[in-house]
Amino acid sequence: MPATQSLPKTAAQLGAELRAGTLDAVDLTERTLAAIAAHKDKAIFTEVLPARARKEAAASAQRLKAGRPLSALDGVPVAWKDLFDVEGRVTAVGSVVFKGNPPAKRDAALLEAGVRAGMITIGITNMTEFAYSGIGLNPHYGTPWNPCDPKVQRSPGGSSSGSAVAVAAGLVTVAIGTDTGGSIRVPASFNGITGYKTSTGHYSMDGVFPLSRTLDSLGPMAHTVEDCVLTDAVLRGALVPEARRAPIESLRILVPTDVIYDGCEPAVRANFDASIERLARAGARIEHVKMPQLAAIPELTAKHGHVLGAEAMHVHFARVHGPDAGRMDRRVVNRILMAEGMTAWDLVEVQQVRARLIAESNALIGSAIVACPTTPHVAMPIVPLEADDKVFFQQNAKTLSNTRLGNFLDWCGVAIPNGTGEGGMPTSFLLSAPQGRDAAVLSAALAAESIIRSLET
């Protein structure tokens, strides 16, 4: 693999230069298309959209020249995960079984919002088949190479693997993914970038292929919290972001003493503790608290199954019980079939206990922000994962062990790089808040980002 190519600008900087006239939208789009074409990893994008991108860029250039930008990111290229409908294109969802489906008649609602903001639809990124894995392997379109290790192919994280790698490799400054059990935050962690999982319902899911209608959420991946905040604002049509950088002294951060350290690699734990210590020295109020709701989640799902499994089975029942199963990733099929043993009683029990745990944890958190390591380990080499399905399933469960807690409890969250661990691979720090408190968690992330990222002790 070649050394990673990188655009030296953030999305916010590109947007500012486009509006100032020191950067041309057409030229930026052409350079982006050329960088993607020249990159040796052809597994990052499942499809590049040059004709559409050039048309959108030409319109953007005209608007910008006339001083009428549609948003702060008018003219900035964006990549989309391959489960967002794109007009005239078959939505593959990382699979080959949909190849005979009719093309989408219109863009997904969120992609339409990106177009209304003037963002350039540059291409479609690879993903785990049907978004059902935190590792990011794809036997159909290839597995994107994690650019943080140019010598050993490591997990890119899933399921938004291509979106994360496209940003980490410098091909785009922002990409959009989805998160049902950690599918934005995990690849952000593994690739050393920032990932923002929005609250469920924050964006319309219209035109997005589902995995779990209860847990699915959408969000941007970028190099900075500022870019995630700005992307969120323009996608919602907001004139200015609601999130504001809060005084660090105003932050009350809860660090659970339950579950979040289970299986943590030493460097992951050390970097997390060092970030917490820096935040405390800077004036943030740090409270280490018992949060028994977290420990209750794996116990509940081990006994009764989980909502994600039941809803994935509902979406894919005919596929995993028909001839298409032989054309699907065996690991995805096996994960879906794990839900077959769930009964109606199990599902109701999980739903009712989940509602109670959400209420209890929300009351405990109040106006605070929750912190934990995003993943308990850094990106692992993929050869052992490809060779042994037992190893794959063990590592997948471990990878998602912290992020899926937030999905179960309906939290929003921001993953921020905070150092390196084994093999020089990135570690990550996760800030979370209860459903609907997106502005609060983004404001906290803006305030804490430089402190979390610092390598000083």
N, C-alpha and C positions, 0 to 999 in steps of 0.2 A: 504493500500500500504506500502511496506517496505521502509526504508530509501534508498535514491539513492546510487547505487554503483558507484564508480568512479575510472577510471584509473588516476593515479597521473601524468601521462606524457601527453605532447602535441604530436601531430603527428610529429612535427619537432624533438622532443626529442627521440621519438621512432625510427625514421629513423636514427638518429645519433647513437643510441645504437646498432641498427641492423648492421650498417656498421662497428662499432667498434668491433663487435663480443661479446659484453656483454649481448646481447639479441638475442634469437633465433626466427626466423620467425615462425617455426612450433609451438613452445611453446606459442608465443604470440597469434597465431591463435586459439590454443586449449583453452587458457584462455579466449579469446573473445567469442568463441562458448559456453563455460561453463557459462560465465556471462550472456549471452543472454538466455540460457536454464534455468538458475536459477531465472531470473527476473520474478516477478509475473505478470507484465503487458504484456500480450500476444498480445496486440493490437499494439505494436510498430512495429513489423515486420510482414509482410504478408507471408513471406517465408524466412527461413534461408537456406543457401546453403553450408552445411558442406562438401560434397564430392568435390565440386569445390574449396572451400576455402582451404581444405587440400592439394589438388593437386597443387594449385598455391603457397601455403606456402612452400611445399617441394621443388619446383623449385626455389623459392626465396632463401631458405636456402642454396641451392647448389651454387647459384650465389654469395651470400654474403660471403660464406666460401672461394670461389675462388677469392674474391676481385673484382668482376665484377658486382656491382649493376647497375640496369637499371636507377635508379633515386634516388633522396634524400629520397623518400618515398617507396623504394622497401621493401616489406615485411609488410607494414602498412595496416591493415584492413580498408575497406571503405564500407559504406552502400549506396544503391541506391534507389531512389524513384520509386514507382511502376508504372512508365510510361516509363521507359527505357527498351528497348528490351534486354532480356537475352537469349542467344541461348538455345533452347530446353525448354523454359518456355513460357506459355501464359502470355502476358502482360495484367494485369487485370485493371490497371488505377483506382484502388480503387472501382471497380464495380463488380457485379456478372454477368452482361449481356454479358461479353466477355469470360465466362468460356468455351464455346464450340468452341472458335476460335482455329486455329492451332497454335502450338508453334512457337516462333520466330526462323527464320533460322540462324540468326547471332546476335551478340551483337550490341547494339547501338554504333554509332561512338565514343561517348565520353567514354562509358564503355570500348570499345576497347583501347582507349588511356590510360585509367587507367591500363589495363592489360599490355600494352606496357611499362608502367612506373613501373611495378612490384607490384602494389597495389593489395591487396587480396580482392576479391569479397566475402564479408561475408554474405550478404543477401539483401533482398528487403524490403523497409519500407512502412508503411501504409500512406494513404493520403486521402484527401477529394475526393469523387467520381468525376472523370473527372477533378479534379483540380479546381473546380468552387466554392470556398468559402475561406474566410480568417479566418474562425473560427476553422475548423479542425475536425468537427464531421463526423463520418462514421457509418451508421446504419448496414452495412454489415459485417465489420471486427472489429467493436468496435472503440472507440475513445481513442487514447493514453492518458495516465494520465500525465498531466503536473507535472514533478517531483519537481518543486519549491514549491508546496504545498502538503505535504503528507497526509493532512486531508480532504481537500475539492477538489473534482475533478473540475479543471478549464480548460478552453480552452487551447489546445496545440498550437493554431494558425494553419492556413492552407495557402495553401493546403499541404505544405511539413511537415505535422504534425509528422509523424514517424521519418523522418530524423532529425528534431530538437530534439525530445525527446531522440532518440538514443544517440545523443551527450550529451545532458544535463544530462542524466541518467548515463553517463560514460561507455556506452556499446561500443562505438567506439569514436575515436578522430576526425573523419571527416566523413561527409555524404553529398551526392549530392542531390540537390533539383532543382526545377524549379520556376520561378517567372514571372507571367503575370500581376498581380495587387498588388503583395506584398507577394507572396507565399514562398519566402525565408526570407525576412526581417521581416515579421509579426511573424512567429514562432520563429525566432531568438530573437525578442523582448520579446515575452511572456515567453520564456524559459531561458532567461539570457545568451545567447551565441552570437557568432558573425556570421553574415550572409553576404555573398557577392553576390549581383546580378550583373552579367556581362552585358555588352552591348549586345543588340540584334546582332546576327551574330558573336559574339565572339567565340562561339563553334558551331560545326556542330549540327543541329537538326535531322540528319539522325537517324532513329530508336527511336525517342522520340514521343510519342503520343501527338498530338497538342491540345491546347485549342484555341489559337489565333496565327495564323502564323505571324501576324504583331508584336505582343507584347511579345510572348514567349521568355524567356531567361533562362539560366541555371547557376548554381553556387554552390560553396561549403558552408557548415555550419561547424563551428568548435568552439573551445574555444578562439582562438586568431586570430588576424589579420595576424600574421606571418604564421599560418597554412593555412589560406585562400590564401595568396600570394604563398606559397610553393606548395599547391595543384594545383592552377591555372597554375603555371609554369610547373609542371610535366605533367599535362593533355595536355598542348600545346607542350610538347616535348622540352621545353626550357632548356638549360644547366644551366642557372641562371635566377632568376626572373628579370623582367624588372623594377618592382617597387623597389624603394629604400627609406629608411627612410629619409624624407626631414627635414631640419632644421625647427623647429617650427616657427622661425621668417619669414620664406619664405611663410608661409601659409596665403592666403587671403580668408577669409571665409565670405560668404554672408548669412545673416539670413533674410529670407523674413518676411515682416510684414503682409502679406496677408495669410489668410486661415489656416496656419499651426498650429495655437493655438486653432482653433475652437473645442470646446468640450473637451479640455485637462483637465484631472484630475489635481488638485492642485499639487500633488507630481510630476507628469510627467513634468509640467511646471517648478516647482521649481528645479528639477534635471537638466532639460535642461538649464535653465538660469545659474545655478551654474557651469555646464560644460563649457558654453560659457565664463563665467567670468574667470574661471581657464585658459582657452586657451588664453584669452586676457592678463592675468597677465604673462603668460609664453612667450608672445611675438607675438602671432598670430594677424594678422590684421583682426578685426571683423567689418563688415559693415552691419547695419540694412537697408534693401532696400525694396522699393516697387517693387513687382513683379506681376503686374496685370494679367499676363498670367495664374497664378495659380487660381485666382478667376474665370477666364473665362472658365476653364475646367468643373467644375460642372454645370455651367450655360448652357454650350453647350450640355453636355450629358443629362441634364434634359429635354432639349427641343427637341433634335434630336436622342438620344440614343448614343451608343458608338461602336467603332470598335470591342471590345471584345465581346459584345453581339451578333453582327451580325455574327462574325466568329464562335462563339460557336454554334449558330443556324445552320450555314452551316455545321459544323462537325457533329452535332447530330440531324439534322432535322428528319431523318427517325426514330430515336430512340424515340424522344419525341412525335412523332405523330403515334406511333405504339404500339404494345403490350409490348415492353420493358419498356415503360414509367412506367408501374405499378410495375416494379421490381427495379426501380431507386429511389434514395433519392428524396422525393417529393420536398425538398427545391432546389435541383439542377435542377430538371425539371422546377419548377416555375421560377427560375432565367433565364434559357435558353429561356423559352417562353416569357419572358418580351421583347425580341427583335422582336417579331412578328409584332409589330406595326411600325417598321422602314420601311421607303420607300427607294427606290433607291436614291431619292433626298436627304433624310436625311443622308445616308451613304456618299455620295459624299461631302455634306456640312461638315460633321465631318472630313473627310479626308483632305479637303482643308484647313479648319480652323486649324486643327492639324498641318499641314505643316507650316502654318504661325506662330503659337504659338511656335513651335520648333525653327524656325529661330530667332524669337524675343527674346526668353529666352536665346538661345545660345549667341546671341550678347550681351545681358545684363551680362551674367555670365563671358564670356571671359575665362581667365585662372584661375578663382577663383573656389572654392568649395562651394557647398550649404549645409547648415545645417538645420535640423529640428528634432522634436521628431519623432521617427520611428512610434510609435502608440500613439494616444492621451490618451490611458488608458492601464492599466495592464490587464493581463488575467482574464477573468470573470468566475464565476462558470457556469457550463454547464447546471445545472438543469433548470433554467429559459429559457435557449435557446432551450432545448429539449421540454419544455412544451408549448411554444407559438411561432409559426412561425413568428408572427409580431415582437416580441422581437428579434428573430434571425435575421431577415432581417435588422432591425434598427441597431443592434449591428454590423452586418457584414459590413454595409455601413460605420459606424463610424470607425471600425477597419482599414479599407482600405483607409481612407480618405486622409492620407498623402502619403502612398506608391504608390497608383495608379496615383498620379500626376507625379511621376517619370517615370512610365511606359508610360503614355500618351505622355510625352515630350521626351521619348527615352533616359532616363538617366541610368547610372550605379550607384551603390551605395553600401555602407558598413554600416551595422547596428552593433553598439557596445553597450554593457551594460553600464549603467551609474548610477546605484543606485537601490533603491527599493521604491515602493509606497504602495498603499493600500494592507493590508494583508501580507506585506513583499515580494510582488511579484516584479519581475524585471521591470525596465524602460529601455528605449533604446534611443540612439542618432544616427541619420542617417546622413552620409556624402554622397553627390551625385555630379555627374559631367555629362556633356553632353556625348552623344553616342561616343564611341571610345576613351574616356579619362580614360580608366580603370587603366592604370599605374599611372596616376595622382591621382585618388581617392584612390587607394591602398597605394601610397606613403604618402598621407596626413593622411590616417588612421593609418599607421605605426607610423608616427610622433606624432599623437594626442592621440593614444589609452590609454596610461598610464594616461594622463591628464584627458581624458573623464571618465575613470573608477574610478578615485580618489574619495573617499568619503569625502575628506577634503574640507572645505569651505574657 
